[in-house]
């Protein structure tokens, strides 16, 4: 009997050691109950109870082990759920970058304005209007006051891809800020009057040395015919057969839809916005009243004059009206 009681005590002691934290208190209480039952049964000499009790801890341990396995599975599910939540949060933080250019094909541009250069990266599928907005953020120049040049005047409604803008392209920007306009608020009419008054004080242009060396070459071989005593609208083809200040051939093309004057030579073509030309100076060529010499004023001084010689007389007024803002409708 003593041996059986000691076994029961050991079994009860083993039951006090919980195999899972959730049911430790419950198992301890059951162990006390079992021990009490065994002691009472041993006093009565009931060995059957002893044998039954020896098997009981195994059932409890099995039940507790099963519960422990279930608890482990629950912990694993919780861990997996936490992993999914963490992954979801991470994905959410990445998706917040939708306002950036990530994932879009971009192009790097060099913006040149007022002798300043700016580096700009912009989506290739952005429009000319969106480019103006980005230029505004860089320079402070309002889009409405910008003239953006890339192989001509940049259209606002087309994408940079459609315009075939390449990586590293130089974008020329012409325009003045509102403060600059307010600071220099001299009307074109005032400038023209000042230039005219200054011309009256000087000797005739045809007699000045700088012009004489060009005029002495005589008329160009491909000069356009003149019609004296009449005024004609600008032709639909470029005006050609003229000389520039260096004596090279020059042609004038008026791109009214782009508000530009193109001055073309053998080497290059200058595309000038009409608004950048401050004045047009003209004078008939001495001894050839049916042809004129003409200068486009591109800056504040005479050094900015671009001279053209042997302009047919019938187009002189049409050129001045077109460049200075008196548009003709065809």
Secondary structure as UniProt FT lines:
FT   HELIX           2..16
FT   HELIX           21..23
FT   HELIX           24..44
FT   HELIX           47..95
FT   HELIX           96..99
FT   TURN            102..103
FT   STRAND          106..113
FT   TURN            114..115
FT   STRAND          116..123
FT   TURN            124..125
FT   HELIX           128..139
FT   HELIX           143..145
FT   STRAND          147..149
FT   HELIX           160..163
FT   TURN            167..168
FT   STRAND          169..174
FT   HELIX           178..183
FT   HELIX           188..201
FT   HELIX           205..207
FT   HELIX           209..215
FT   TURN            216..217
FT   TURN            221..222
FT   TURN            228..229
FT   STRAND          239..244
FT   TURN            245..246
FT   STRAND          249..255
FT   HELIX           256..258
FT   STRAND          260..264
FT   STRAND          269..273
FT   HELIX           274..276
FT   STRAND          279..285
FT   TURN            286..287
FT   STRAND          288..297
FT   HELIX           302..304
FT   STRAND          305..312
FT   HELIX           313..315
FT   HELIX           316..323
FT   TURN            324..325
//
